[in-house]
Amino acid sequence: MSTSIDTVTISSIEDRRIVLANSSIARVLDVGTNWNAIRIGVRLALDDTGAGTQIRDFSRFYVGMLANPSAGVANGPMGATTSHFVGWQNTEIAWTRVAGPPVVWDCPNNQNNTAVKKVGSTSTTAALGFFGRFSASPASIRCGVLVEITKGSPNFTVQSLYFQSPALVDFSKETFIAAMQRPTMAQAEGVLDGISNNWSLPAAVNLAVNEAVDGYLNALCVTWGKTYPVMRISDIFWSKIS
């Protein structure tokens, strides 16, 4: 497992990126558990593995909230000792390379995006459906995913927003920030659709969550479970909606 930093210049702007290779990143938020609804946005690109290839065998791509991350995020959602994680997971077992241009990774099957709660090795999921596309052109194209989690008793709701089709364009930091600041996910979609009208916003789904029993969610967490290709993260945003 490794995490590093690289630098690329896109449209004359230097971009320092977190590089995830079978690894996780987590950050305890200054609001702690003092939130009712929280939105997480990740602007990213993946490396290209070349013509005729796929990303195979379950990517372990998670975005969400984690309880009390340990050193090296050893208790994150990729492992069997997860403290308590609630958020989004891509469960596609074979991402297809689309030559473009630009080159993208396509998650072609329905029901490959899920809301997930994980404690220890036990996951509870609810299907969010549809498919998504992610950039395989890290030198020029960045896209990503937004995830919103809203507390309830006993059900939390989880909703995701991601690019669907056809060809990707580069999404700037300023565009993602504008989407993160909108009051609703539908309005966030409107901001992103203003750049390229191909974003998908499935209906929110419910997960039964008990923080008092399983752990209070106080840290954002992003994981990528492949050493090749690596994931290059330009930004991780969060916004306390309420």
N, C-alpha and C positions, 0 to 999 in steps of 0.2 A: 504494500500500500504506500502511495506517495502523493504528496501535494507540493507544488512548486509555483513559481511565478515566471511568466514570460512577458515579453513586450512586442507589440505589433503597432504599426502606424497605418491607420485607415482614414482616408479622406483628410490627410494631413494632420490628424489628431493621434497622439500617442495613447495607446491603450495597454495598461498593465493588467494581466489576467491571471486569475487563479487557475492552475492546471491540476485537474483531478484525474488520477489514474488508480482505479480500484480503491478509492478513498473518499473521505467525508470531510465536510467542514461544518462547524456549528459555532454559534455566537449567542451568549446570554444577552437578552435585550435589557436596555435600561428601564423599561416599563415592567420587567419581570412578568408576573402573572396578571398584572393590572390591565387587562384588555378583555373586551367582549367579542370583537370581530377584528381579525388581523389579516392583512394581505401581504403576500410575499411574491416578489417578482425576480426572475433570474434571466439575465441577458447573456447568451452563450453561443458557442459554436463547437462543433466536433471536428476532429480530423477526418480526412478522406483516406480510405484504405485501398482505393484503386478500383478500376473497372472489374465487374463481375463478382464483387465481394458483398458480404452482408455483415451486419452486427448480429451475432447469434447468441442463443442460450441465456436470455434473461439479463437485461442491462442493470438491474437494481438502481434505477434512477428514481430517487425520492426527493420531494420538496415539502417541507412542513415544519411543525413545531415538535421539539424534543424536550423532555424533562431532564434537567441537570446533566449536561454532557460531561463525560469523563475525559481524561487525557487521551488525545488522539481519537476522540469520539468513538472509543471502543464499545460504548453502549448505544451506538447509533442503530438505525434500522437495517443496515446491511447484515448485521450479525445475529446471533442467537441469544444475545444477552441485552436486548433493547430495553432501556429504562422505561420509556413510554413515548411513543411517537404517534402523532396524528397529522395527516396531510394527504398528499397525492403521490401516486406511484405509476410509472409506465411499466406495463406488464407484457409488452410485445416481445415475442421470442425470436423474431427475425426482422430486423430493420433492413429495408431494401435501399440500395444505392441508386439514385436517379441522377443521370449524367448532366441534366440541365442544358445550358448553364442557367444559374449556378448549380453546382453539385449539391445535392441535399440527401439527407437520410429520411426515408419515408417509413412510417409505421402503418402498414397497409390494411390491417384487419380491424373490424369493429370490436368494441369492448376491450380495447387494450390500455385504457386509462382508467384508474380506479382511485376512489377515496380509500384510505387505509388507516387503521389503528393497529399498532403493533406493541405488544408487551412481551418481553422475553423472546421466544421463538414463535409466538402465536400471533397471526395476523387475522384481522377481521376487515373485509373489503366490501365495497359497494360500487358497482360499475358506473362509470361516467361516459363510456362509449366514444364513438367516432375515432378518427385517426389524426395523427399530427405529423408535421414535418419540421425537421431541425437542420440547421446549416451544416454542410460538410465542406464549406469554403471559408475556413477560419481567417484567411488573409484579407477577406473583404466583406463577409456577410455575417451579421449577428442577429439572432432572433431570440426565442425563448418561451417561457411559460409564466403565467400568473396563477397563484393559488390563494383562495380566500377561505378562512376557517372562522366559523361563528359558533360561540358557545351556546349550549342549551342544557336542559335538564329533563330527561337524561341524554337526549340526542344533540350532538354537534352537527352542523352542516358543513360540507366541503364542496367548493366549486372551483373549477379550473378553466383557464382561458389559454388557448394555444393556436398557433398558425396551422391551417389545414391544407390549402392548395391555392393555386398551382405553384408557380415559381416564387421563391423567396426574394425579398429585397432586404437591404440592410436597415435595421431599426436603431435609431440613435439613442443615446442615454437620455436626452431631453424628452424624447417621445415616451420612453418607458416611465420616466418620472411623472410626466403628465398623466399617463394612465394610472399610475399608482395613487395619484392624488384625487381621482374622481370618487364621488361618494358611493357609487355602485359598480359592480362588475360589468353591467350592461353599458354604462357610460365609459368604463375603461376600454371595453371592446370598441366603442365608437371612436376613441382616440386612435387606436391601433389600426382600425379599418380605414381611417383617414389617410394612412400611408399605403396600405395594401388591403383591399376589402376581402380578406380570405381567412379571418379568424373564426374560431369555433368556441361557443360558450354553452356547453351542455348544462342542463338543469342541475341545481345543487342536490346533493344526496345526503342522507342521514347516517350517522354512526353513533352508537351508544358509547359514551365516554364518561368515566368516573375519575376525575383527577385526584380526589381525596384518597382513593384506593390505589391508583396506579402511578401517580406522580403528577405534579403541577407543571404545565407546559410553559417554560420560561425562555426557550432558546430556539432560534431558527436553525434549520439543518438542511443541507443539500448533500446528496451522495451520488456517486457514479461508480458502478461496480465493474468496469472494464479497464484493463491496463492498456488495451489497444482496440479502438482508437481512444485517445484521451479526450476529456471534456475541457474546454477553455472558457472560463467564466469571466466575462467583462465586469458584471455588476450583480450584486445581490441587494435588492431593495426590500424594505418592509415599511408598512404603514398601519398604524393603529386606526382602524375605521371607527371603532367605538369602544 
